[in-house]
């Protein structure tokens, strides 16, 4: 599937098994076709958190939109991990 790099309709899924893990895929994508089985098993049940139109200059809270688009184009998905507690100052 060829994914345009300028603007893309994206579905974002939250893992029910792992807090703050979010999976971004093209809106028309079938998760089973674009996300490797070991990763799907690790994430467990997914719930659709939102759908958005993503452009390279879109502001995201914890990801760079251009990197998200590139990952979706190259591998079919982007996985956003929880923030590093050391970087966010949450570790005493």
C-alpha positions as CSV (number, residue, x, y, z in Angstrom):
1,X,0.0,0.0,0.0
2,X,1.5,3.3,-1.1
3,X,1.0,6.0,1.7
4,X,1.3,9.7,0.7
5,X,3.8,11.6,2.8
6,X,2.1,15.0,2.8
7,X,-1.2,14.4,4.5
8,X,-2.7,11.2,5.8
9,X,-5.8,10.2,7.7
10,X,-4.6,8.2,10.7
11,X,-6.2,6.0,13.3
12,X,-4.6,6.0,16.7
13,X,-5.1,3.0,19.0
14,X,-4.4,2.7,22.7
15,X,-3.1,-0.5,24.2
16,X,-5.3,-1.8,27.0
17,X,-2.5,-4.0,28.3
18,X,0.3,-1.3,28.3
19,X,-0.3,2.2,29.7
20,X,0.6,5.0,27.4
21,X,1.4,2.8,24.3
22,X,-0.3,4.2,21.2
23,X,-0.3,2.6,17.7
24,X,-0.7,4.9,14.7
25,X,-1.8,3.4,11.4
26,X,-3.2,4.7,8.1
27,X,-7.0,4.9,8.6
28,X,-7.8,2.4,5.8
29,X,-5.1,0.0,7.1
30,X,-6.0,-3.5,8.5
31,X,-3.9,-3.8,11.7
32,X,-3.3,-7.5,11.1
33,X,-1.8,-6.7,7.7
34,X,0.6,-3.9,8.8
35,X,1.6,-4.7,12.4
36,X,3.8,-7.7,13.1
37,X,2.1,-10.4,15.2
38,X,4.6,-10.3,18.1
39,X,3.9,-6.6,18.5
40,X,0.2,-7.1,18.3
41,X,0.4,-9.8,21.0
42,X,2.5,-7.5,23.2
43,X,0.1,-4.7,22.9
44,X,-2.9,-6.9,23.5
45,X,-6.4,-5.5,23.1
46,X,-6.4,-2.2,21.3
47,X,-9.1,0.5,21.5
48,X,-9.4,3.2,18.9
49,X,-8.6,6.4,20.6
50,X,-9.0,8.8,17.7
51,X,-8.8,9.5,14.0
52,X,-7.0,12.5,12.8
53,X,-5.7,14.1,9.6
54,X,-1.9,14.1,10.0
55,X,0.5,16.4,8.1
56,X,4.2,16.8,8.6
57,X,3.6,20.1,10.4
58,X,0.9,18.8,12.7
59,X,1.7,19.3,16.4
60,X,1.5,16.2,18.5
61,X,2.1,15.9,22.2
62,X,4.8,13.3,22.3
63,X,5.8,12.6,18.7
64,X,7.0,14.4,15.6
65,X,4.4,14.2,12.9
66,X,6.9,13.9,10.1
67,X,8.5,10.9,11.9
68,X,5.1,9.3,12.4
69,X,4.2,9.7,8.7
70,X,7.6,8.3,7.6
71,X,7.2,5.3,9.9
72,X,3.7,4.6,8.5
73,X,5.0,4.9,5.0
74,X,8.1,2.7,5.6
75,X,6.8,0.0,8.0
76,X,3.0,0.4,8.1
77,X,2.7,1.7,11.6
78,X,4.2,4.0,14.3
79,X,4.4,3.0,17.9
80,X,4.4,5.7,20.5
81,X,6.0,4.6,23.8
82,X,5.4,6.1,27.2
83,X,7.6,9.0,28.2
84,X,10.9,8.2,29.8
85,X,10.4,8.9,33.6
86,X,14.0,10.2,33.9
87,X,13.5,12.7,31.0
88,X,10.2,13.9,32.4
89,X,11.5,14.4,35.9
90,X,9.2,11.8,37.5
91,X,12.0,9.7,39.0
92,X,13.2,10.9,42.4
